[in-house]
Amino acid sequence: MNEINQSILTLILLVPLAGAVLVALAPDRFKLPNWIALLTALVAFGLTLHLPAHFLLGRGGFQFEVNRPWIENPVIHYHVGVDGLSLWLVVLTGLLAPIGIVASWNAIKERRKVFYSLFLVQQTAMFGVFISLDLMVYYGFWELSLVPMAILIAMYGRKDGPKAAMKFFLFTFIPSAPLLVALIWLYIQTGSFDFTTLQILIAHGSFPAGAIYWVALAFLFAFAVKVPVFPLHGWVADTFSEAPVALAMVVAGKLGLYSMLRFHIGLFPEQARAVAPWVIGLAVVGILYGACLALVQRDFWRLMAFAALSHLSLITLAIYGMTLTGWDGAVYQILNHAVVDGALFILLGALYDQYATSQINAYGGLAAKLPRTATLFVISALAMIGLPMLGGFVGEFMILSSTFSGVSKSWTVAAALGVILGAAYMLWLVQRLFYGPESQMATSKPPHDLKVGQLVVLWPLAVLMLVMGLAPSLWLASIQTGVHPPQSRIPNLSPQSVLSISSLGEAQR
């Protein structure tokens, strides 16, 4: 078992990459690329389940850790590991991959080898972001995650894929340049890209205060665009409108929010506290701005884009509220948001594939014709708006309560208003799509309800939404071990010890 624990993260990284190679080499017939990709994703998901099954709650720090020299100059280590913060995000990435493949099963009809190969490369990149503890390895996976996404949006966009792909790539790639400069500056000062080493040195004041402030700001800028944080959201609406369903599930939120917690607050807690009031203000604006724009949308892909902006801004508010309960709620809401969005994107994709339009006004009265679609859509919508007993309620309650007690009552009221507006636009969407008089489109086309493969994916997601609402401790027990204030996990070292760590980095360099 110890040998498996030592190699499990490497296997999780390599399996999707091997699957991508197999898909690229396989003939594109009899849906062979689909089956290889699905089998690969299921194997990877099965491997991720090893992590929570063998995660030790009473043990602090990183588990399943591997730290081996990789490149001598500059000094880069293959250093990977997970803690309570990254544990469930790795599992979530494994879960979303087979869901995305099932959602793409009939939607992707051309160049399937390219699609599924790049999709699996994207999964590898996301795994790498969540488990990397060497900052240069992390940066490599961070940049790798942009490439398959941009290519696939350009190739499979619904109307103007190349334009949306270019906007997505430029918005998310350009902020990575100052991030790279910041990483190089840290390496020049210390001779190390190791997360733990840098965390100790920064915590003990080994850098000029002014310089480290700008380094922290470069980190925050790159992560804020990826979330996105208002007003850096210009890429979201076009990307959601053009991206294939499988990519829309993973395009926003998780990587940026995780990176804020791990690499901004985790490395620069004092600098994060200094900018927290500004980020909180932008987050509250994003909550209300996204919700108001979602209310007036007539295209359901754009509605989902602005809904994501609102919900992700709520999580950002919790992160920079700088409270332990808020961090617990933020990570939990990331998981819940991804599960709910996965279900909603499959359902909206099924409607789009059948009726070839995303205009909400073209729909109406589909509940009688598509009862399974309507039932699962209502469940997912209720989970999204935070109905008690579903997962969304737990995350939103933790976020709002921590904001009320630890940040500001006024900001809490504003954020709660955004949650109420979220209920309004989701219930309005349900009513327009499935209830009321039947539209001409609904009566003119024969109905095709969800197929067995889609139901096999969607009903477990619906059950998961219920379990997350009724038994949140299944996740929170391990999440709490990873989101303690960074200072409490940094040893209280003497100046001589800090100097020796710095000298070790210089020697390695």
BELPEVEN-V786279 format. One record per residue. N is the residue number from 0. SS is DSSP state (A for helix, B for strand, O for the rest). PHI is phi in whole degrees, 0 to 359 (none if undefined). D_LAST is the distance of its C-alpha to the last C-alpha in whole Angstrom. Layout:
N/SS/PHI/D_LAST ; N/SS/PHI/D_LAST
This chain:
0/O/none/35 ; 1/A/296/31 ; 2/A/294/30 ; 3/A/295/32 ; 4/A/299/30 ; 5/A/286/26 ; 6/A/247/27 ; 7/A/297/29 ; 8/A/292/27 ; 9/A/295/26 ; 10/A/297/29 ; 11/A/299/30 ; 12/A/289/27 ; 13/A/279/29 ; 14/A/300/32 ; 15/A/298/33 ; 16/A/294/31 ; 17/A/296/33 ; 18/A/298/36 ; 19/A/298/35 ; 20/A/294/35 ; 21/A/298/38 ; 22/A/298/40 ; 23/A/296/39 ; 24/A/272/40 ; 25/O/285/43 ; 26/O/290/47 ; 27/O/270/48 ; 28/O/207/51 ; 29/O/56/53 ; 30/O/54/50 ; 31/A/298/48 ; 32/A/301/44 ; 33/A/299/45 ; 34/A/292/46 ; 35/A/297/43 ; 36/A/296/41 ; 37/A/295/43 ; 38/A/297/42 ; 39/A/299/39 ; 40/A/296/38 ; 41/A/293/41 ; 42/A/296/39 ; 43/A/298/35 ; 44/A/297/37 ; 45/A/300/39 ; 46/A/294/35 ; 47/A/295/34 ; 48/A/291/37 ; 49/A/297/36 ; 50/A/294/33 ; 51/A/293/36 ; 52/A/293/38 ; 53/O/239/36 ; 54/O/282/34 ; 55/O/266/34 ; 56/O/293/36 ; 57/O/279/35 ; 58/O/253/32 ; 59/O/276/29 ; 60/O/78/26 ; 61/O/268/25 ; 62/B/239/27 ; 63/B/56/26 ; 64/B/278/23 ; 65/B/229/20 ; 66/B/221/17 ; 67/B/229/15 ; 68/B/300/12 ; 69/B/236/13 ; 70/B/240/11 ; 71/O/283/8 ; 72/O/216/7 ; 73/O/291/6 ; 74/O/284/6 ; 75/B/235/10 ; 76/B/251/12 ; 77/B/280/16 ; 78/B/240/17 ; 79/B/228/20 ; 80/B/177/23 ; 81/B/227/26 ; 82/O/229/28 ; 83/A/296/31 ; 84/A/288/30 ; 85/A/265/29 ; 86/A/307/31 ; 87/A/284/34 ; 88/A/289/33 ; 89/A/294/31 ; 90/A/298/35 ; 91/A/299/36 ; 92/A/299/34 ; 93/A/296/36 ; 94/A/291/39 ; 95/A/291/39 ; 96/A/297/39 ; 97/A/296/42 ; 98/A/297/44 ; 99/A/296/42 ; 100/A/292/43 ; 101/A/297/47 ; 102/A/295/47 ; 103/O/264/46 ; 104/O/306/49 ; 105/O/257/52 ; 106/O/286/50 ; 107/O/265/48 ; 108/O/251/50 ; 109/O/240/49 ; 110/O/48/45 ; 111/A/294/45 ; 112/A/299/42 ; 113/A/296/40 ; 114/A/299/40 ; 115/A/287/40 ; 116/A/296/37 ; 117/A/292/35 ; 118/A/298/36 ; 119/A/289/34 ; 120/A/297/31 ; 121/A/300/32 ; 122/A/296/32 ; 123/A/301/29 ; 124/A/297/27 ; 125/A/293/28 ; 126/A/304/28 ; 127/A/298/24 ; 128/A/300/24 ; 129/A/283/26 ; 130/A/250/24 ; 131/B/286/20 ; 132/O/240/18 ; 133/B/257/14 ; 134/A/293/15 ; 135/A/284/14 ; 136/A/297/16 ; 137/A/303/19 ; 138/A/297/19 ; 139/A/299/20 ; 140/A/292/23 ; 141/A/302/24 ; 142/A/289/24 ; 143/A/300/26 ; 144/A/294/28 ; 145/A/283/30 ; 146/A/291/30 ; 147/A/300/33 ; 148/A/299/35 ; 149/A/296/35 ; 150/A/297/36 ; 151/A/291/39 ; 152/A/296/40 ; 153/A/295/41 ; 154/A/281/43 ; 155/A/242/45 ; 156/O/300/45 ; 157/O/285/49 ; 158/O/231/50 ; 159/O/223/47 ; 160/A/300/44 ; 161/A/302/42 ; 162/A/295/43 ; 163/A/296/42 ; 164/A/295/39 ; 165/A/296/38 ; 166/A/296/38 ; 167/A/300/36 ; 168/A/294/33 ; 169/A/293/33 ; 170/A/298/33 ; 171/A/266/30 ; 172/A/274/28 ; 173/A/301/28 ; 174/A/295/27 ; 175/A/288/24 ; 176/A/295/23 ; 177/A/296/22 ; 178/A/297/21 ; 179/A/296/18 ; 180/A/300/18 ; 181/A/297/17 ; 182/A/296/15 ; 183/A/295/13 ; 184/A/299/13 ; 185/A/298/12 ; 186/A/293/9 ; 187/A/299/9 ; 188/A/284/10 ; 189/A/239/8 ; 190/O/76/5 ; 191/O/214/7 ; 192/O/254/10 ; 193/B/291/12 ; 194/A/300/16 ; 195/A/295/17 ; 196/A/299/14 ; 197/A/294/14 ; 198/A/299/18 ; 199/A/295/18 ; 200/A/294/16 ; 201/A/293/18 ; 202/A/297/21 ; 203/O/260/21 ; 204/O/68/21 ; 205/O/276/17 ; 206/O/234/18 ; 207/O/300/21 ; 208/A/300/24 ; 209/A/295/25 ; 210/A/293/21 ; 211/A/292/21 ; 212/A/297/24 ; 213/A/290/24 ; 214/A/298/21 ; 215/A/298/23 ; 216/A/293/26 ; 217/A/296/24 ; 218/A/300/23 ; 219/A/298/27 ; 220/A/299/28 ; 221/A/298/26 ; 222/A/287/28 ; 223/A/295/31 ; 224/A/294/32 ; 225/A/289/31 ; 226/A/297/34 ; 227/O/261/35 ; 228/O/260/36 ; 229/O/302/39 ; 230/O/260/39 ; 231/O/263/37 ; 232/O/256/39 ; 233/O/300/40 ; 234/O/270/39 ; 235/A/290/40 ; 236/A/298/44 ; 237/A/295/44 ; 238/A/293/41 ; 239/A/297/43 ; 240/A/291/46 ; 241/A/256/45 ; 242/O/293/42 ; 243/O/302/44 ; 244/A/306/45 ; 245/A/299/42 ; 246/A/275/39 ; 247/A/300/41 ; 248/O/294/40 ; 249/O/242/37 ; 250/O/288/36 ; 251/O/237/36 ; 252/O/102/35 ; 253/A/299/33 ; 254/A/294/29 ; 255/A/292/30 ; 256/A/294/31 ; 257/A/301/29 ; 258/A/295/26 ; 259/A/301/28 ; 260/A/290/28 ; 261/A/283/25 ; 262/A/255/22 ; 263/A/265/24 ; 264/A/292/26 ; 265/O/295/24 ; 266/O/267/21 ; 267/O/234/23 ; 268/A/299/26 ; 269/A/291/28 ; 270/A/292/27 ; 271/A/295/29 ; 272/A/296/32 ; 273/A/293/32 ; 274/A/265/32 ; 275/A/305/34 ; 276/A/302/38 ; 277/A/292/37 ; 278/A/295/36 ; 279/A/299/39 ; 280/A/299/41 ; 281/A/295/40 ; 282/A/295/40 ; 283/A/295/44 ; 284/A/300/44 ; 285/A/297/43 ; 286/A/301/45 ; 287/A/286/48 ; 288/A/298/47 ; 289/A/297/46 ; 290/A/294/49 ; 291/A/294/52 ; 292/A/291/51 ; 293/A/299/51 ; 294/A/297/55 ; 295/O/256/56 ; 296/O/286/54 ; 297/O/245/56 ; 298/B/241/54 ; 299/A/289/52 ; 300/A/292/49 ; 301/A/291/49 ; 302/A/300/50 ; 303/A/294/47 ; 304/A/295/45 ; 305/A/285/46 ; 306/A/296/46 ; 307/A/297/43 ; 308/A/302/42 ; 309/A/294/44 ; 310/A/291/43 ; 311/A/290/39 ; 312/A/294/40 ; 313/A/298/41 ; 314/A/293/38 ; 315/A/300/36 ; 316/A/303/39 ; 317/A/294/38 ; 318/A/297/34 ; 319/A/268/35 ; 320/O/289/37 ; 321/O/59/35 ; 322/O/241/37 ; 323/A/296/36 ; 324/A/297/40 ; 325/A/297/39 ; 326/A/294/35 ; 327/A/302/37 ; 328/A/296/40 ; 329/A/296/37 ; 330/A/296/36 ; 331/A/296/39 ; 332/A/288/40 ; 333/A/301/38 ; 334/A/297/39 ; 335/A/297/42 ; 336/A/300/42 ; 337/A/293/40 ; 338/A/295/43 ; 339/A/294/46 ; 340/A/299/45 ; 341/A/301/44 ; 342/A/295/48 ; 343/A/295/49 ; 344/A/292/47 ; 345/A/298/49 ; 346/A/293/52 ; 347/A/293/52 ; 348/A/297/51 ; 349/A/296/54 ; 350/A/295/56 ; 351/A/294/55 ; 352/A/297/55 ; 353/A/279/58 ; 354/A/250/60 ; 355/O/59/57 ; 356/O/208/57 ; 357/O/248/55 ; 358/B/284/58 ; 359/A/297/59 ; 360/A/295/62 ; 361/A/283/63 ; 362/O/263/63 ; 363/O/147/65 ; 364/O/69/67 ; 365/O/275/65 ; 366/O/299/65 ; 367/O/289/68 ; 368/O/273/67 ; 369/O/233/63 ; 370/A/296/64 ; 371/A/290/60 ; 372/A/299/58 ; 373/A/297/60 ; 374/A/299/59 ; 375/A/290/56 ; 376/A/292/55 ; 377/A/296/57 ; 378/A/300/55 ; 379/A/293/52 ; 380/A/295/53 ; 381/A/294/54 ; 382/A/294/51 ; 383/A/292/49 ; 384/O/273/51 ; 385/O/85/51 ; 386/O/294/54 ; 387/O/307/54 ; 388/O/83/54 ; 389/O/245/51 ; 390/A/301/47 ; 391/A/299/47 ; 392/A/295/49 ; 393/A/298/47 ; 394/A/297/44 ; 395/A/295/46 ; 396/A/296/47 ; 397/A/297/44 ; 398/A/293/43 ; 399/A/292/46 ; 400/A/293/47 ; 401/A/291/43 ; 402/A/293/44 ; 403/A/296/47 ; 404/A/273/46 ; 405/A/245/43 ; 406/O/237/43 ; 407/O/195/46 ; 408/A/292/49 ; 409/A/294/50 ; 410/A/297/47 ; 411/A/296/48 ; 412/A/299/51 ; 413/A/296/50 ; 414/A/295/47 ; 415/A/297/50 ; 416/A/299/52 ; 417/A/297/50 ; 418/A/296/50 ; 419/A/296/54 ; 420/A/297/54 ; 421/A/298/51 ; 422/A/298/54 ; 423/A/295/57 ; 424/A/286/55 ; 425/A/287/54 ; 426/A/293/58 ; 427/A/297/59 ; 428/A/296/57 ; 429/A/300/59 ; 430/A/297/62 ; 431/A/288/62 ; 432/A/283/61 ; 433/A/243/63 ; 434/O/235/66 ; 435/O/82/69 ; 436/O/294/71 ; 437/O/292/70 ; 438/O/281/68 ; 439/A/298/70 ; 440/A/296/67 ; 441/A/295/67 ; 442/A/277/70 ; 443/A/272/70 ; 444/O/244/67 ; 445/O/294/68 ; 446/O/284/65 ; 447/O/227/62 ; 448/O/284/61 ; 449/O/302/58 ; 450/O/271/57 ; 451/A/301/57 ; 452/A/300/53 ; 453/A/292/52 ; 454/A/293/54 ; 455/A/297/52 ; 456/A/275/49 ; 457/A/285/51 ; 458/A/294/53 ; 459/A/300/50 ; 460/A/295/48 ; 461/A/296/51 ; 462/A/296/51 ; 463/A/298/48 ; 464/A/301/48 ; 465/A/291/51 ; 466/A/297/49 ; 467/A/295/46 ; 468/A/279/49 ; 469/A/265/51 ; 470/O/226/48 ; 471/O/296/45 ; 472/A/296/44 ; 473/A/301/43 ; 474/A/258/40 ; 475/A/293/40 ; 476/A/301/39 ; 477/A/275/36 ; 478/A/302/35 ; 479/A/296/35 ; 480/A/287/33 ; 481/A/254/30 ; 482/O/243/31 ; 483/O/300/31 ; 484/O/309/30 ; 485/A/307/26 ; 486/A/299/27 ; 487/A/288/29 ; 488/A/255/26 ; 489/O/259/24 ; 490/O/297/24 ; 491/O/276/25 ; 492/O/267/23 ; 493/O/285/23 ; 494/A/303/21 ; 495/A/295/20 ; 496/A/292/19 ; 497/A/299/17 ; 498/A/297/15 ; 499/A/292/14 ; 500/A/297/13 ; 501/A/297/11 ; 502/A/293/10 ; 503/A/297/9 ; 504/A/297/6 ; 505/A/298/5 ; 506/A/293/5 ; 507/A/297/4 ; 508/O/293/0
